Amino acid sequence: QVRLVESGGGLVQAGGSLRLSCASSARTSNFGTMAWFRQAPGKERDFVAAITWSGSRTNYADSVKGRFTIARDNAKNALYLQMNSLKPEDTAIYLCAASPPTSPYSEIYPEAYDKWGQGTQVTVSS
């Protein structure tokens, strides 16, 4: 069974930065798209950012464009999310996800992914 484990979350003041990591027990080169989602208590799981197999294309939610950067390193079986200029509204549990090489679903929807981490908490204070 594939395991994805997030790390790097924490408490940070508004304007600060965090770098999240997602370590995979399987080769990420065997995955399709990888992505980050976030979810606040009682809220829907929202798309944050996605990256294709080679990293040649990325996709970001409008709310994080210009502030967050997604990256993957298949040699290290890892996915990253660099978060800068953090805002209180970024507070959520951040989850790492991976899709099969092919999927009938758009990458912005959770249904596209069949592998998920348990999440890491990011809290941004004002």
Buried (B, 14 or more C-beta within 10 A) or exposed (E): EBEBBBEBBEEBEEEBEBBBBBBBEBEBEBBBBBBBBBBEEEEEBBBBBBBBBEEEEBBBBEBBEEBBBBBBEBEEBBBBBBBBEBBEEBBBBBBBBBBEEEBEEEBBEBEBBEBBBEBBEBBBEE
